[in-house]
Amino acid sequence: MPEHVSVYQLLGMTFLVLVTVAWGFGLALMLRHGRGEAALWRAAHTRPTLAHQRQTGPPRESVELTPAEEDAFEGLVRRLSADR
């Protein structure tokens, strides 16, 4: 033992080293144990990758057209089909 180091300093350093080793060992055990629990939790709580899909489409919407609007729509369809 060096002359300039007191017994209390040596005991303190020994205690700190032992506490650090025990902390590291405990941390390694917790991480190893937690890894298995985390894998089980992830397997039980997975989210579906796609949202729930409807089996049928949305309800149809319809609008009643006036005779003038129907004539204008027919003219538009004729003009667009003639351009092709």
C-alpha positions, 0 to 999 in steps of 0.5 A: 500500500502506498504511503500517501494513501490512507486506509479510508481512501483505499477502502473507498476506492475498493467499495466503488470498484465493487459497486461498479462491477455489481452495477454492470453485472446487474445491468447486463442481467436486466438487459438480457432478461428485458430483451426476451420480454420485449420480444414477447410484448412486440409479438403480442402487440403488433399492429396490422400493416394495412388498415381495415378494408371495407368489404363494400364500397361507399354508398352511392350519391345521386343528384337530380338534374334539371332537364336543362342540366341533362341536355348540357351534360349530353352535349358535353359527352358528345363533344368529348367523345367526338374529340377522341 
